[in-house]
Amino acid sequence: MRLQLFTFNAYLFPAKIGVMGLADAARVYSQYDERTGLGAFHTGVGGGVWADILKQVVINATYSVGEENLVFVGFDFLF
């Protein structure tokens, strides 16, 4: 989920800035995984910030907490 906080509009540098949240639950099927029921699901939650620069490039940084704590910085096109 993304929420735009504000629009920044300098003469040659328009941008949108916002925050985002994430939640995930997934089941991995493996012959080595002995967990069953709801305990077999891997879960994670987190959040971050994003910036849409020049309506062409999106830069985002997220932090997620689950079985591992992860920091991700992404540089994408047209989010």
Phi, psi and omega in degrees: 000135178242147176226118178282128180270314180198167176249132179252126184225087170276169188305311181247013188219068176285143180206155171242138183237140179199183178239160178217155177233156180217150175212141184212143172218130183214154178247130177253124179263119181211150178291343181266350181270116184258002181284149179227168178068208181291338178290348180278349181276141174262128184237157176201150176222158179180190180195177181183191179235154178219156177220125175262109187254129179059022181056027183224328187234135177243126175249130179224152176226126182231155174230126181235147181238128178197226174293335174229150173264123186235141171246130181230132174240123184239153178227104187234172176247132175051075183295000000 
